[in-house]
Amino acid sequence: MSPSSAPPRHPIIAANWKMHKTHLEAIQAVQKLSYLLDVRDAERVEIVICPPFTALRSVETLLDSDKLPYELGAQNVWFDERGAFTGEVSPLMLRALRVRYVIVGHSERRQSFGEDDQVVNKKVRAVLKAGMTPILCVGETLEEREADGTESKVSQQIRRGFDQVPAEQAATMVVAYEPIWAIGTGRNADAADAGRVIELIRATLADRYDDSVANSVRAQYGGSVKPGNIREFMAHPEIDGALVGGASLDPEDLALIVKYR
């Protein structure tokens, strides 16, 4: 299946608020965002809000009561459904809050909390089993990039992240390419660089599955995405959206990113 014959991929912008905003601040941010966007924006781009765990219920209630056309996402999950795992949150708990997307393998989880590819893969499969969609994050460090290690690092993360994932589930997933050296630094890859890495991601998926799966997976770019550079990324045919960190904390900036055209 060639890219030209593949069905169009629906753009997806996900706001990763990280460890910011109380539940009240989260409600205020979503309310303000709803004033800045209209139905046409939400039809053109799938909008995902990923607040901290403590704000998930509040945001879910607001989205439901006000019938807002945004999806709810979680920033992390544990891979067991229940048990003695103090401080963790299970896939079933997230599903009960009508979470649709779960960020898995973010570089901050890998670097600060020691999550390796095996743990990330367990989380991917747990999220899929619970009927939610993983946003699988992959990316290289500055040292790996300067040593020409981007290709080997990212392709390895993809192969291991998709391990034991059936093709029909793999095709529904979202991959976020987030070069670690660009996260929160103000630096970012340009669209051509990001596009080349995402082409590599699709080639790795095509080798693991087939062209149909590779062309169905939506790929985001993440790493210092701002209103001033989102259009460049979204103009690239391989890039289907963005995983937005710091800029998503300001509803006005997030609205501009969603309205990138």
C-alpha positions in Angstrom: 0.0 0.0 0.0 1.7 3.2 -1.1 1.3 6.5 0.8 -0.7 8.0 -2.0 -3.3 5.2 -1.8 -3.5 5.3 2.0 -6.5 6.9 3.6 -5.8 10.4 4.9 -4.6 10.6 8.6 -6.6 12.8 10.8 -4.4 15.5 12.5 -4.0 15.2 16.2 -2.7 17.8 18.7 -2.2 16.6 22.3 -1.5 19.0 25.2 0.8 17.5 27.8 0.5 19.6 30.9 3.0 17.5 32.8 3.1 18.4 36.5 1.3 21.7 36.1 -2.2 22.9 37.1 -4.4 22.0 40.0 -7.9 20.6 39.2 -9.4 24.1 39.4 -6.7 25.6 37.1 -7.3 22.7 34.7 -11.0 23.5 34.5 -10.3 27.2 33.9 -7.8 26.4 31.1 -10.2 24.1 29.3 -13.0 26.6 29.7 -10.9 29.3 28.2 -9.8 27.0 25.4 -13.4 26.3 24.5 -14.0 30.1 24.1 -11.0 30.4 21.7 -11.9 27.4 19.5 -15.0 26.5 17.6 -16.6 23.3 16.3 -14.8 23.6 13.0 -11.4 23.6 14.8 -12.3 20.4 16.6 -13.5 18.8 13.4 -10.4 19.6 11.5 -8.0 18.5 14.3 -8.4 16.0 17.0 -7.6 17.8 20.3 -6.4 15.8 23.3 -6.0 17.3 26.8 -3.6 15.4 29.1 -3.8 16.9 32.6 -2.2 15.5 35.7 -3.9 12.5 37.4 -5.4 14.8 40.0 -7.3 16.8 37.4 -8.5 13.9 35.2 -11.9 13.6 36.9 -12.6 17.3 36.9 -11.7 17.7 33.2 -13.7 14.6 32.3 -16.8 16.0 34.0 -16.3 19.4 32.3 -15.9 17.8 28.8 -19.0 15.7 29.4 -21.3 18.4 31.0 -20.4 21.1 28.4 -20.2 18.6 25.6 -16.8 19.9 24.5 -15.3 18.1 21.5 -12.0 17.3 23.0 -10.5 13.9 24.0 -9.1 13.2 27.5 -5.6 11.8 27.8 -3.4 10.6 30.6 0.3 11.2 31.0 1.3 7.8 32.3 -0.1 4.5 33.5 1.1 1.3 35.2 0.8 -2.0 33.3 -1.0 -4.1 35.9 -4.8 -3.8 36.3 -4.7 -3.8 40.1 -2.4 -4.7 43.0 0.0 -3.5 45.6 1.6 -0.7 43.5 1.6 2.3 45.8 1.2 5.5 43.9 0.5 4.0 40.5 -2.7 4.3 38.4 -4.0 1.3 36.4 -5.4 1.2 32.9 -8.8 0.2 34.3 -8.9 3.3 36.5 -8.2 5.5 33.5 -10.7 3.8 31.3 -13.4 4.3 34.0 -12.7 8.1 33.6 -13.3 7.8 29.8 -9.6 8.5 29.1 -9.0 7.7 25.4 -5.3 8.4 25.0 -2.4 7.6 27.2 1.2 8.9 26.8 3.6 6.1 27.1 7.4 6.2 27.2 7.8 9.9 27.4 11.5 10.8 27.6 11.0 12.2 31.1 9.6 8.9 32.2 12.5 7.1 30.6 15.2 9.4 31.9 14.0 10.4 35.4 12.1 7.2 36.3 14.2 4.6 34.6 11.6 3.2 32.3 13.2 1.0 29.7 11.8 -0.3 26.4 10.5 -3.5 28.1 8.4 -1.5 30.6 7.2 0.9 27.9 6.1 -2.1 25.8 4.2 -3.6 28.8 2.4 -0.2 29.2 1.6 -0.1 25.4 0.0 -3.5 25.5 -1.9 -2.7 28.8 -3.3 0.5 27.3 -4.5 -1.4 24.2 -6.0 -4.2 26.2 -8.0 -1.7 28.2 -9.4 -0.2 24.9 -7.4 3.0 25.0 -4.9 4.3 22.5 -1.2 4.7 23.4 0.8 7.7 22.3 4.2 6.0 22.1 7.1 8.5 22.5 10.5 7.9 20.9 13.5 10.0 20.5 17.3 10.4 20.8 19.5 12.4 23.1 21.9 15.1 21.8 24.8 12.8 22.3 23.2 10.1 20.2 22.2 12.6 17.5 25.8 14.0 17.3 27.1 10.4 17.1 24.8 9.7 14.1 22.8 7.3 16.4 19.3 8.7 15.8 18.3 6.0 13.3 19.4 3.1 15.4 18.0 4.5 18.6 14.6 5.4 17.2 14.1 2.2 15.2 15.0 0.1 18.2 12.5 2.0 20.4 9.8 1.4 17.7 10.6 -2.3 17.3 10.6 -2.9 21.1 7.6 -0.6 21.7 5.4 -2.5 19.2 6.6 -5.9 20.3 3.7 -8.4 20.6 1.2 -5.8 19.3 -1.0 -7.3 16.6 -1.2 -5.4 13.3 -4.9 -4.3 13.8 -4.0 -2.7 17.1 -0.7 -1.3 15.8 -2.5 0.6 13.1 -4.6 2.5 15.6 -1.6 3.8 17.6 0.0 7.2 17.7 3.7 7.7 17.7 5.3 10.9 19.0 8.8 11.7 17.8 10.3 13.8 20.5 14.0 14.4 20.2 15.1 14.7 23.8 17.5 17.5 23.1 14.6 19.7 22.0 12.2 19.1 24.9 11.8 22.2 27.1 15.1 23.7 25.7 13.7 26.1 23.2 15.5 24.2 20.5 13.6 22.2 18.0 14.3 20.0 15.0 13.2 21.5 11.7 10.3 20.0 9.8 12.6 18.3 7.3 14.7 16.6 10.1 11.6 15.5 11.9 10.0 14.3 8.7 13.0 12.2 7.9 12.9 10.5 11.3 9.2 9.9 11.0 9.9 8.3 7.5 12.3 6.0 9.3 9.6 5.2 11.9 7.2 4.3 9.1 9.8 2.2 7.3 10.5 0.3 10.6 6.7 -0.3 11.0 6.4 -1.4 7.4 9.2 -3.9 8.0 7.6 -5.1 11.2 4.1 -5.3 9.7 3.3 -3.9 6.2 2.8 -0.6 4.4 -0.8 -0.4 5.4 0.0 -0.4 9.1 2.9 2.0 8.6 0.7 4.5 6.7 -2.2 4.2 9.2 -0.2 5.1 12.3 -0.4 8.8 13.1 2.9 10.5 13.9 3.3 13.6 16.0 6.3 15.8 16.5 7.1 16.9 20.0 9.9 19.2 21.2 9.5 23.0 21.9 6.4 23.2 19.6 5.0 26.8 19.6 2.5 28.9 17.7 5.4 30.3 15.7 6.7 26.9 14.3 3.6 24.6 14.2 2.7 25.5 10.7 6.1 24.4 9.4 5.7 21.0 11.0 2.1 20.5 10.0 3.0 21.3 6.3 5.2 18.2 6.2 3.3 15.2 4.7 4.7 12.7 7.2 3.8 14.8 10.3 0.2 14.3 11.5 0.2 16.5 14.6 2.1 17.6 17.7 2.6 16.6 21.3 2.8 20.0 22.9 4.4 20.6 26.3 5.1 24.1 27.7 3.2 26.0 25.1 0.0 24.0 25.8 -0.2 25.5 29.3 -1.4 28.8 27.9 -4.9 28.3 26.3 -4.2 31.2 23.9 -1.0 29.5 22.6 -2.7 26.1 22.5 -5.6 27.6 20.4 -3.1 29.1 18.0 -1.4 25.8 17.6 -4.6 24.0 16.9 -5.5 26.7 14.4 -2.1 26.3 12.6 -3.5 27.1 9.2 
